[in-house]
Amino acid sequence: MDPRLRNPIPTLFVDTQFVSPYALSAFVALTEKRVEFELQRVDLTAQQNQQPPFQQLSLTARVPTLDYDGFSLSESSAIVEFVEEEFAPPRYRSVFPADRRHRARARQLQAWLRSDLMALRAERPTTVFFATEPAPPLTSDGKDAAGKLLRVAASLLRDGSQDLFGAWSIADTDLAVMLNRLVAGGDRVPEAVRVYVGRQWERPSMQKWRELVRL
Ligand SMILES: N[C@@H](CCC(=O)N[C@@H](CS)C(=O)NCC(=O)O)C(=O)O
């Protein structure tokens, strides 16, 4: 049997450049839980994800994919949910809010961030976080998406909150990553948003990810 199929240490498959916001979310969840895990890089530019063995491992042939003890899983939100249950509190810290309604709202936000704002994602890819040149101006679709995102952020961060639900959760990371497309892109954002993003960016789990980025 391929020993990797029974690897008791979770292996997270990520893009070689470490620019996938979805891989980042799964990485941060595992890191915040202090779970020992391994990373495997998949070269998306060489379409390594479309070839065996990754293609057989990942249902969607996308990163992130988690491989753990003979079980593989794609889709970042499914991975984070699985990791939360597999490495459950109180032994491991929770990456979701403690309150049920807050948890539901965290998932609401995560689902929305993964399914909307296409123009913003296209015009401000995560490589903008590390760009040295200023980003081109947003198109009208990009501005609409940015406006929508900032309206949502303003309503969630109404009291100048440090974290969305009273303490850090993975939804903060996902929101901060989306907002940072604007901050790093040099687009105009309220000061409260800038401060919020800066604070999320300084989390040790985010710093670990940033150290891996290869552009
Ligand atoms: N909904 C997925 C999105 C994953 C995704 O789009 N991954 C990209 C990298 S950012 C990928 O693997 N692209 C390669 C491809 O689709 O062929 C998730 O949340 O994990």
The ligand as a Gaussian input file, in Angstrom:
#p B3LYP/6-31G(d) Opt

LIG

0 1
 N      -13.979000      26.658000      -3.677000
 C      -12.633000      26.151000      -3.625000
 C      -11.768000      26.982000      -4.533000
 C      -10.383000      26.361000      -4.703000
 C       -9.659000      26.986000      -5.882000
 O      -10.221000      27.711000      -6.712000
 N       -8.338000      26.678000      -5.971000
 C       -7.566000      27.153000      -7.076000
 C       -6.331000      27.897000      -6.570000
 S       -6.794000      29.400000      -5.793000
 C       -7.116000      25.969000      -7.887000
 O       -6.766000      24.926000      -7.380000
 N       -7.106000      26.160000      -9.215000
 C       -6.672000      25.166000     -10.151000
 C       -7.782000      24.706000     -11.058000
 O       -8.960000      25.037000     -10.815000
 O       -7.453000      24.004000     -12.007000
 C      -12.132000      26.168000      -2.183000
 O      -12.690000      26.928000      -1.368000
 O      -11.206000      25.406000      -1.832000

